[in-house]
Amino acid sequence: MRYLVFVLLFCSFYSCNYYEKKKLDSDTILMEELKTFNWNEVDRYPNFENCESSIDFQDSKNCFEQTITTHISEYFGAQNIIVTQTVSDTIRIDLLVSNNGELQISKIQTQEVTRSEIPDLDSILNRSLTGLPKLYPAIKRSQQVQTAFQLPIILRVE
């Protein structure tokens, strides 16, 4: 009987390690969670007021791009641009949408010929963004986030 009590007591001391839980600190949990994110994608695209009915991600993206492209094209069409030679260029505009829903141009890539023929191209593009509908920022994991886009615009002036 003594041996049985001794064996049970011995087993109970060593079994305590079996029930011990490993504790993870908050930094480890955060690092593991951050590894699972795809930082190049958002859960919801930035939305203009006129795109609120677009529920699908792709429809929302198309509406966003179409709204900006149409607005810039209409603004350019209303301008009286005079050139000495034909300009045919694809302008690449890097857009930045802040987490407050503010839209701004961060970079404009164009050919030198276009810059020489239309010297105030940057100011025309910046003015073309005024008058856009209210913009809501992109959403990532229920948080408003800053996003960047590159928008190609084909410019032909004769």
FITILO-417319 format. One record per residue: chain; residue in three letters; x, y, z of N, C-alpha, C, O in turn. Coordinates in steps of 0.02 Angstrom, whole numbers, plus 50000, padded with zeros to 5 digits. Example, Ala and Ser with C-alpha at 12.3 -4.5 7.8 and 13.67 -1.06 7.14 Angstrom:
(r A, ala, (50660, 49716, 50390), (50615, 49775, 50390), (50660, 49835, 50390), (50712, 49834, 50423))
(r A, ser, (50642, 49888, 50354), (50684, 49947, 50357), (50645, 50002, 50394), (50670, 50057, 50402))
This chain:
(r A, met, (50041, 49941, 50000), (50000, 50000, 50000), (50043, 50063, 50000), (50027, 50113, 49968))
(r A, arg, (50099, 50060, 50036), (50144, 50117, 50037), (50172, 50130, 49967), (50179, 50188, 49946))
(r A, tyr, (50187, 50078, 49933), (50215, 50086, 49867), (50162, 50116, 49819), (50179, 50156, 49775))
(r A, leu, (50102, 50097, 49828), (50048, 50123, 49786), (50038, 50198, 49798), (50030, 50236, 49750))
(r A, val, (50039, 50219, 49861), (50033, 50290, 49878), (50094, 50328, 49850), (50087, 50383, 49823))
(r A, phe, (50152, 50299, 49857), (50212, 50330, 49833), (50210, 50338, 49756), (50229, 50391, 49731))
(r A, val, (50188, 50288, 49720), (50183, 50290, 49648), (50130, 50342, 49626), (50142, 50380, 49579))
(r A, leu, (50074, 50344, 49660), (50022, 50393, 49644), (50045, 50464, 49657), (50032, 50510, 49618))
(r A, leu, (50080, 50473, 49713), (50107, 50538, 49729), (50160, 50560, 49678), (50162, 50618, 49657))
(r A, phe, (50202, 50513, 49658), (50253, 50526, 49609), (50222, 50545, 49542), (50244, 50593, 49510))
(r A, cys, (50171, 50509, 49521), (50137, 50523, 49457), (50101, 50590, 49458), (50100, 50625, 49408))
(r A, ser, (50073, 50607, 49515), (50037, 50671, 49518), (50083, 50731, 49513), (50064, 50783, 49486))
(r A, phe, (50145, 50725, 49540), (50193, 50780, 49534), (50215, 50790, 49462), (50223, 50847, 49439))
(r A, tyr, (50227, 50736, 49426), (50250, 50742, 49357), (50194, 50757, 49308), (50207, 50781, 49253))
(r A, ser, (50133, 50744, 49327), (50078, 50758, 49282), (50059, 50832, 49282), (50022, 50854, 49239))
(r A, cys, (50084, 50871, 49329), (50070, 50943, 49331), (50097, 50977, 49268), (50065, 51023, 49242))
(r A, asn, (50153, 50954, 49242), (50180, 50983, 49180), (50136, 50967, 49120), (50137, 51004, 49071))
(r A, tyr, (50099, 50914, 49124), (50055, 50895, 49070), (49999, 50946, 49062), (49978, 50960, 49006))
(r A, tyr, (49974, 50973, 49116), (49919, 51021, 49114), (49941, 51093, 49107), (49899, 51138, 49101))
(r A, glu, (50004, 51105, 49107), (50029, 51174, 49102), (50018, 51199, 49031), (50036, 51165, 48983))
(r A, lys, (49991, 51258, 49025), (49978, 51290, 48960), (50037, 51335, 48942), (50065, 51370, 48985))
(r A, lys, (50055, 51334, 48878), (50107, 51380, 48856), (50074, 51448, 48844), (50022, 51454, 48812))
(r A, lys, (50106, 51499, 48871), (50080, 51566, 48863), (50119, 51601, 48808), (50180, 51598, 48804))
(r A, leu, (50081, 51635, 48764), (50110, 51675, 48711), (50103, 51748, 48729), (50050, 51770, 48751))
(r A, asp, (50156, 51785, 48719), (50150, 51856, 48734), (50115, 51891, 48675), (50110, 51863, 48621))
(r A, ser, (50092, 51951, 48687), (50052, 51987, 48637), (50093, 52003, 48574), (50065, 52005, 48520))
(r A, asp, (50158, 52014, 48581), (50200, 52028, 48523), (50203, 51968, 48476), (50202, 51976, 48415))
(r A, thr, (50208, 51909, 48504), (50210, 51849, 48462), (50145, 51839, 48425), (50144, 51823, 48366))
(r A, ile, (50090, 51850, 48460), (50024, 51844, 48427), (50017, 51895, 48372), (49992, 51879, 48318))
(r A, leu, (50038, 51957, 48384), (50034, 52010, 48335), (50077, 51993, 48274), (50055, 52003, 48217))
(r A, met, (50137, 51969, 48284), (50181, 51952, 48228), (50153, 51896, 48185), (50157, 51897, 48124))
(r A, glu, (50123, 51846, 48217), (50092, 51791, 48180), (50032, 51817, 48140), (50022, 51795, 48084))
(r A, glu, (49994, 51861, 48169), (49935, 51889, 48135), (49956, 51932, 48076), (49924, 51930, 48023))
(r A, leu, (50009, 51971, 48084), (50033, 52014, 48029), (50059, 51974, 47970), (50056, 51996, 47913))
(r A, lys, (50085, 51915, 47983), (50110, 51872, 47929), (50054, 51847, 47885), (50066, 51831, 47826))
(r A, thr, (49994, 51843, 47911), (49937, 51817, 47872), (49906, 51870, 47827), (49867, 51853, 47783))
(r A, phe, (49921, 51934, 47837), (49892, 51988, 47797), (49922, 51989, 47727), (49981, 51975, 47717))
(r A, asn, (49880, 52006, 47679), (49904, 52023, 47612), (49898, 52099, 47607), (49843, 52125, 47596))
(r A, trp, (49953, 52134, 47616), (49953, 52207, 47620), (49939, 52240, 47552), (49928, 52300, 47550))
(r A, asn, (49940, 52202, 47498), (49929, 52231, 47432), (49857, 52230, 47411), (49840, 52254, 47356))
(r A, glu, (49813, 52204, 47451), (49742, 52201, 47435), (49702, 52232, 47491), (49722, 52232, 47549))
(r A, val, (49644, 52258, 47472), (49599, 52287, 47521), (49535, 52246, 47522), (49520, 52211, 47474))
(r A, asp, (49497, 52251, 47576), (49434, 52215, 47580), (49379, 52251, 47540), (49336, 52219, 47510))
(r A, arg, (49382, 52318, 47541), (49335, 52358, 47502), (49372, 52415, 47468), (49410, 52451, 47500))
(r A, tyr, (49360, 52423, 47404), (49391, 52475, 47364), (49366, 52543, 47386), (49312, 52548, 47415))
(r A, pro, (49404, 52597, 47372), (49377, 52664, 47386), (49313, 52673, 47345), (49307, 52650, 47289))
(r A, asn, (49265, 52708, 47375), (49199, 52716, 47344), (49181, 52789, 47336), (49190, 52829, 47382))
(r A, phe, (49156, 52807, 47278), (49125, 52872, 47269), (49051, 52865, 47289), (49025, 52809, 47292))
(r A, glu, (49019, 52921, 47301), (48949, 52920, 47321), (48906, 52886, 47268), (48859, 52850, 47284))
(r A, asn, (48922, 52897, 47204), (48883, 52867, 47151), (48896, 52792, 47142), (48863, 52760, 47103))
(r A, cys, (48945, 52765, 47179), (48962, 52693, 47174), (48937, 52654, 47234), (48953, 52595, 47242))
(r A, glu, (48897, 52685, 47277), (48874, 52651, 47338), (48833, 52589, 47323), (48832, 52542, 47364))
(r A, ser, (48800, 52587, 47266), (48759, 52528, 47250), (48801, 52468, 47229), (48775, 52412, 47226))
(r A, ser, (48864, 52479, 47214), (48909, 52424, 47194), (48929, 52384, 47255), (48969, 52407, 47297))
(r A, ile, (48902, 52324, 47261), (48917, 52282, 47318), (48977, 52237, 47303), (49019, 52226, 47347))
(r A, asp, (48982, 52211, 47244), (49035, 52167, 47224), (49102, 52205, 47221), (49103, 52263, 47201))
(r A, phe, (49156, 52173, 47241), (49222, 52204, 47242), (49242, 52228, 47173), (49264, 52285, 47165))
(r A, gln, (49234, 52186, 47122), (49254, 52205, 47054), (49211, 52261, 47027), (49236, 52305, 46993))
(r A, asp, (49146, 52260, 47041), (49102, 52315, 47020), (49122, 52381, 47052), (49121, 52433, 47020))
(r A, ser, (49139, 52378, 47116), (49161, 52437, 47152), (49225, 52465, 47121), (49232, 52526, 47113))
(r A, lys, (49272, 52421, 47106), (49335, 52441, 47075), (49323, 52474, 47007), (49350, 52526, 46992))
(r A, asn, (49281, 52442, 46966), (49266, 52468, 46900), (49231, 52536, 46904), (49247, 52582, 46866))
(r A, cys, (49185, 52544, 46951), (49150, 52607, 46959), (49198, 52662, 46981), (49194, 52718, 46955))
(r A, phe, (49243, 52647, 47027), (49293, 52695, 47050), (49336, 52719, 46992), (49344, 52779, 46981))
(r A, glu, (49364, 52671, 46953), (49408, 52689, 46898), (49370, 52725, 46843), (49396, 52773, 46814))
(r A, gln, (49308, 52703, 46829), (49269, 52734, 46776), (49250, 52806, 46795), (49250, 52850, 46752))
(r A, thr, (49233, 52818, 46858), (49214, 52885, 46880), (49273, 52933, 46873), (49264, 52988, 46847))
(r A, ile, (49332, 52913, 46894), (49390, 52957, 46888), (49408, 52968, 46815), (49420, 53025, 46795))
(r A, thr, (49410, 52915, 46775), (49428, 52921, 46705), (49379, 52966, 46667), (49400, 53009, 46628))
(r A, thr, (49315, 52956, 46678), (49264, 52996, 46645), (49270, 53070, 46665), (49267, 53114, 46622))
(r A, his, (49280, 53082, 46729), (49284, 53151, 46754), (49345, 53186, 46724), (49340, 53244, 46702))
(r A, ile, (49403, 53154, 46723), (49463, 53184, 46695), (49456, 53194, 46619), (49476, 53246, 46593))
(r A, ser, (49427, 53145, 46585), (49417, 53151, 46512), (49371, 53209, 46495), (49384, 53247, 46448))
(r A, glu, (49317, 53216, 46533), (49270, 53272, 46521), (49304, 53339, 46535), (49293, 53387, 46499))
(r A, tyr, (49345, 53342, 46586), (49380, 53403, 46602), (49429, 53421, 46546), (49433, 53479, 46526))
(r A, phe, (49467, 53372, 46522), (49513, 53384, 46467), (49476, 53405, 46404), (49500, 53448, 46367))
(r A, gly, (49418, 53375, 46391), (49378, 53393, 46332), (49355, 53465, 46334), (49346, 53497, 46282))
(r A, ala, (49344, 53492, 46394), (49321, 53561, 46401), (49377, 53611, 46395), (49365, 53671, 46388))
(r A, gln, (49440, 53588, 46400), (49497, 53634, 46396), (49513, 53650, 46323), (49501, 53609, 46278))
(r A, asn, (49539, 53709, 46312), (49560, 53730, 46245), (49636, 53724, 46242), (49673, 53772, 46254))
(r A, ile, (49660, 53664, 46225), (49731, 53650, 46223), (49756, 53659, 46151), (49730, 53627, 46105))
(r A, ile, (49806, 53702, 46143), (49833, 53716, 46077), (49905, 53688, 46075), (49946, 53703, 46118))
(r A, val, (49918, 53647, 46024), (49984, 53617, 46016), (50010, 53631, 45946), (49971, 53643, 45900))
(r A, thr, (50077, 53628, 45939), (50107, 53640, 45873), (50116, 53575, 45834), (50123, 53576, 45773))
(r A, gln, (50115, 53520, 45869), (50119, 53455, 45835), (50071, 53406, 45870), (50051, 53418, 45928))
(r A, thr, (50054, 53353, 45837), (50008, 53304, 45865), (50038, 53270, 45926), (50096, 53249, 45925))
(r A, val, (49999, 53266, 45978), (50021, 53234, 46040), (49979, 53171, 46049), (49917, 53173, 46051))
(r A, ser, (50013, 53115, 46053), (49981, 53051, 46067), (50022, 53015, 46120), (50078, 52993, 46107))
(r A, asp, (49995, 53011, 46181), (50034, 52987, 46237), (49988, 52951, 46286), (49928, 52967, 46291))
(r A, thr, (50016, 52904, 46323), (49981, 52874, 46379), (50011, 52903, 46443), (50069, 52889, 46460))
(r A, ile, (49971, 52942, 46476), (49994, 52974, 46538), (49978, 52927, 46596), (49922, 52902, 46601))
(r A, arg, (50027, 52914, 46638), (50016, 52872, 46696), (50015, 52917, 46758), (50064, 52950, 46774))
(r A, ile, (49957, 52916, 46791), (49947, 52958, 46849), (49947, 52914, 46911), (49906, 52868, 46917))
(r A, asp, (49991, 52928, 46958), (49992, 52893, 47022), (49947, 52931, 47070), (49962, 52988, 47088))
(r A, leu, (49893, 52900, 47091), (49844, 52931, 47135), (49852, 52903, 47205), (49868, 52844, 47214))
(r A, leu, (49839, 52945, 47254), (49842, 52926, 47324), (49776, 52944, 47356), (49756, 53002, 47356))
(r A, val, (49742, 52894, 47385), (49680, 52906, 47422), (49697, 52897, 47495), (49716, 52843, 47517))
(r A, ser, (49690, 52951, 47533), (49708, 52949, 47604), (49654, 52910, 47643), (49601, 52894, 47616))
(r A, asn, (49669, 52896, 47706), (49620, 52861, 47747), (49562, 52907, 47767), (49515, 52884, 47800))
(r A, asn, (49565, 52971, 47748), (49510, 53017, 47758), (49468, 53026, 47696), (49418, 53061, 47697))
(r A, gly, (49488, 52994, 47641), (49451, 52999, 47579), (49472, 53058, 47535), (49435, 53078, 47491))
(r A, glu, (49532, 53084, 47546), (49557, 53139, 47505), (49598, 53110, 47448), (49641, 53067, 47459))
(r A, leu, (49585, 53134, 47388), (49619, 53109, 47328), (49670, 53161, 47305), (49655, 53220, 47299))
(r A, gln, (49731, 53138, 47291), (49782, 53183, 47265), (49827, 53145, 47217), (49832, 53084, 47219))
(r A, ile, (49858, 53183, 47173), (49905, 53155, 47125), (49974, 53156, 47156), (49998, 53209, 47178))
(r A, ser, (50008, 53098, 47158), (50074, 53096, 47187), (50129, 53099, 47133), (50185, 53121, 47146))
(r A, lys, (50113, 53075, 47072), (50164, 53075, 47018), (50129, 53071, 46951), (50077, 53039, 46943))
(r A, ile, (50158, 53105, 46902), (50132, 53103, 46834), (50189, 53083, 46788), (50241, 53116, 46785))
(r A, gln, (50179, 53028, 46752), (50230, 53003, 46705), (50205, 53015, 46634), (50151, 52993, 46615))
(r A, thr, (50245, 53050, 46595), (50227, 53065, 46527), (50290, 53074, 46485), (50345, 53080, 46512))
(r A, gln, (50282, 53076, 46420), (50339, 53086, 46375), (50359, 53160, 46375), (50320, 53204, 46392))
(r A, glu, (50422, 53172, 46357), (50448, 53241, 46354), (50412, 53283, 46302), (50402, 53343, 46312))
(r A, val, (50392, 53252, 46247), (50356, 53289, 46195), (50291, 53317, 46222), (50272, 53374, 46208))
(r A, thr, (50256, 53276, 46261), (50193, 53298, 46291), (50205, 53355, 46339), (50167, 53403, 46341))
(r A, arg, (50258, 53351, 46379), (50274, 53404, 46427), (50291, 53470, 46392), (50273, 53524, 46414))
(r A, ser, (50327, 53464, 46336), (50346, 53525, 46300), (50286, 53556, 46263), (50281, 53617, 46258))
(r A, glu, (50241, 53514, 46238), (50182, 53540, 46203), (50128, 53565, 46250), (50093, 53613, 46234))
(r A, ile, (50122, 53534, 46308), (50071, 53554, 46358), (50108, 53567, 46424), (50108, 53523, 46467))
(r A, pro, (50139, 53625, 46431), (50179, 53638, 46491), (50139, 53640, 46556), (50167, 53626, 46609))
(r A, asp, (50076, 53657, 46553), (50036, 53661, 46615), (49994, 53597, 46625), (49940, 53600, 46655))
(r A, leu, (50020, 53541, 46601), (49984, 53477, 46607), (49972, 53458, 46680), (49917, 53435, 46698))
(r A, asp, (50021, 53468, 46723), (50014, 53450, 46794), (49957, 53489, 46826), (49916, 53461, 46863))
(r A, ser, (49954, 53554, 46813), (49901, 53594, 46844), (49832, 53576, 46815), (49783, 53578, 46851))
(r A, ile, (49829, 53560, 46751), (49765, 53539, 46721), (49741, 53475, 46754), (49682, 53468, 46771))
(r A, leu, (49787, 53427, 46763), (49768, 53363, 46795), (49747, 53374, 46867), (49698, 53344, 46890))
(r A, asn, (49782, 53417, 46904), (49763, 53430, 46973), (49694, 53464, 46977), (49654, 53448, 47021))
(r A, arg, (49681, 53511, 46932), (49615, 53544, 46932), (49560, 53496, 46911), (49503, 53504, 46931))
(r A, ser, (49578, 53445, 46871), (49527, 53398, 46847), (49498, 53356, 46903), (49444, 53327, 46896))
(r A, leu, (49534, 53352, 46959), (49509, 53311, 47015), (49457, 53349, 47057), (49423, 53318, 47099))
(r A, thr, (49452, 53414, 47048), (49401, 53452, 47085), (49332, 53436, 47056), (49326, 53424, 46996))
(r A, gly, (49284, 53435, 47097), (49216, 53421, 47074), (49198, 53347, 47072), (49143, 53329, 47052))
(r A, leu, (49244, 53305, 47093), (49227, 53233, 47097), (49176, 53222, 47153), (49175, 53261, 47201))
(r A, pro, (49135, 53171, 47148), (49089, 53155, 47204), (49128, 53139, 47267), (49188, 53126, 47265))
(r A, lys, (49093, 53139, 47323), (49124, 53124, 47388), (49155, 53055, 47384), (49125, 53007, 47358))
(r A, leu, (49217, 53049, 47410), (49255, 52987, 47406), (49263, 52957, 47476), (49283, 52992, 47523))
(r A, tyr, (49247, 52894, 47482), (49256, 52857, 47544), (49318, 52814, 47537), (49328, 52782, 47485))
(r A, pro, (49361, 52811, 47588), (49424, 52774, 47582), (49414, 52698, 47579), (49360, 52672, 47593))
(r A, ala, (49468, 52664, 47560), (49467, 52591, 47558), (49465, 52563, 47629), (49484, 52597, 47677))
(r A, ile, (49441, 52501, 47635), (49435, 52468, 47700), (49477, 52405, 47699), (49474, 52365, 47653))
(r A, lys, (49517, 52397, 47752), (49555, 52336, 47764), (49544, 52315, 47836), (49563, 52352, 47882))
(r A, arg, (49514, 52258, 47846), (49500, 52231, 47913), (49463, 52282, 47956), (49481, 52295, 48014))
(r A, ser, (49410, 52311, 47928), (49366, 52359, 47960), (49399, 52425, 47978), (49373, 52463, 48020))
(r A, gln, (49457, 52440, 47948), (49492, 52502, 47960), (49498, 52540, 47894), (49510, 52510, 47842))
(r A, gln, (49490, 52606, 47897), (49502, 52647, 47838), (49577, 52652, 47826), (49615, 52667, 47872))
(r A, val, (49597, 52638, 47764), (49669, 52636, 47749), (49685, 52681, 47689), (49641, 52696, 47648))
(r A, gln, (49747, 52700, 47685), (49773, 52739, 47628), (49788, 52691, 47572), (49815, 52637, 47583))
(r A, thr, (49771, 52710, 47510), (49784, 52667, 47453), (49816, 52708, 47397), (49807, 52768, 47392))
(r A, ala, (49853, 52674, 47354), (49885, 52706, 47297), (49865, 52668, 47234), (49858, 52607, 47234))
(r A, phe, (49856, 52706, 47180), (49834, 52678, 47116), (49874, 52710, 47060), (49899, 52766, 47067))
(r A, gln, (49880, 52674, 47005), (49908, 52704, 46945), (49855, 52701, 46892), (49830, 52647, 46875))
(r A, leu, (49838, 52759, 46866), (49784, 52765, 46817), (49814, 52786, 46750), (49842, 52841, 46745))
(r A, pro, (49809, 52744, 46698), (49833, 52765, 46632), (49778, 52804, 46595), (49720, 52783, 46594))
(r A, ile, (49797, 52860, 46565), (49751, 52900, 46526), (49782, 52911, 46458), (49839, 52934, 46452))
(r A, ile, (49745, 52895, 46407), (49769, 52904, 46338), (49751, 52974, 46316), (49692, 52994, 46318))
(r A, leu, (49801, 53012, 46295), (49792, 53081, 46275), (49809, 53088, 46202), (49864, 53070, 46180))
(r A, arg, (49762, 53115, 46163), (49773, 53129, 46092), (49750, 53200, 46079), (49691, 53216, 46087))
(r A, val, (49796, 53242, 46058), (49780, 53311, 46041), (49809, 53325, 45972), (49867, 53313, 45959))
(r A, glu, (49766, 53350, 45928), (49789, 53365, 45860), (49785, 53439, 45847), (49802, 53462, 45792))
